[in-house]
Every structure is written in structure tokens, then in C-alpha cells.
Amino acid sequence: MSKKEKKNRKTEREIARSKKYSMLLPAAVVIFGAGIVIALVFFFPRSEPWSLPAIPRNPRPATLSPELFTGKVATVYRIAREVPELQERMPCYCGCYVNPGRQNNLDCYTDRHSVG
């Protein structure tokens, strides 16, 4: 076998290998996408409570004084104190719903939790 024939044979093998890999890439993408979809279905079920439901409390919890804070934080604590029914009806998305005793967004203003 001459050098030219060996080179042609080697080139043919490389072309066949690249075709094989080019066919595997779309299959790998599909398998990866299916894995992502399956993971999302199992790890993020629709029944998961992503926020604290707004459950009003009677009597309402006392909020911290706005004078303890400055700037926008003081304004928010002032609003929570003046209009508690507004905060009470808003769901909380900070993740504190995993703590026992939290029922609505107003609970975030009973301590320094909502500061940051």
C-alpha cells in the first residue's frame, strides 16, 4: 500500500468518525433536554407553595417601630404599621414560610426579618 492510499484511507476514517459524532450531537442535545424537563417536573412540582399564602391573623401581630430604621426601610415599616391589612393580604416570597408561625407578609415586619 502506498503512502497516498494510506493517507486516503486515514482521511476516510476521519470523515466517517466526524459523521458519526455529528449524528450523536443532536441525540445528546435531545437526551439532555429531556433530562432537564424531567428534573423540572420532579424537583419543582406544581403543588409546591412558592409563597406564603395570605392568611389573616386575629389579633394581628404587632410590627416593629419605624423609628428603629432609616430611609426606605423605615417607610416600609411605617406602612406595615399604618395599613396592616394590606401586608396581611399580600403573599410573602422571601422563603420564611418554612418557619413555623408565619401566616402572611405582615409576619415579616414583627422582627428585623424584612430588613434584608
C-alpha positions, -999 to +999 in steps of 0.1 A: +000+000+000+014+034-009+016+064+013-011+081-007-035+052-003-028+051+035-035+089+037-068+085+018-078+056+040-070+077+071-089+106+057-119+084+050-119+071+086-117+106+100-147+116+078-167+086+089-158+094+125-169+130+122-201+120+106-207+096+135-201+124+160-222+148+141-251+124+143-245+119+181-246+156+189-284+161+181-292+129+201-271+142+230-290+175+229-324+158+229-314+135+258-300+164+278-332+185+271-354+155+282-333+152+314-338+189+322-376+186+316-378+155+338-357+172+366-380+203+365-411+181+368-397+162+398-379+190+416-405+217+410-439+201+413-470+223+407-483+218+442-452+233+459-461+265+478-437+290+463-450+318+485-466+321+519-504+322+514-521+353+527-539+341+558-551+370+580-545+366+618-568+377+646-554+395+665-528+410+642-492+408+653-475+440+665-449+453+640-417+469+649-415+507+653-405+525+621-382+548+642-358+519+646-349+522+609-339+548+583-347+555+547-369+532+527-369+505+553-385+530+578-411+538+552-420+502+547-423+495+584-444+526+587-468+513+560-469+479+577-479+496+609-504+520+594-521+496+569-515+461+583-545+447+563-525+455+531-495+435+542-517+408+556-533+401+523-500+400+504-482+367+499-446+365+511-420+353+486-389+355+508-390+319+519-399+325+555-430+303+551-408+273+561-406+288+596-435+278+619-459+305+629-456+325+597-490+332+581-487+362+559-464+391+548-472+411+580-453+385+600-421+396+582-425+430+600-428+417+635-390+414+636-360+426+616-365+398+591-377+421+563-347+444+565-325+422+544 
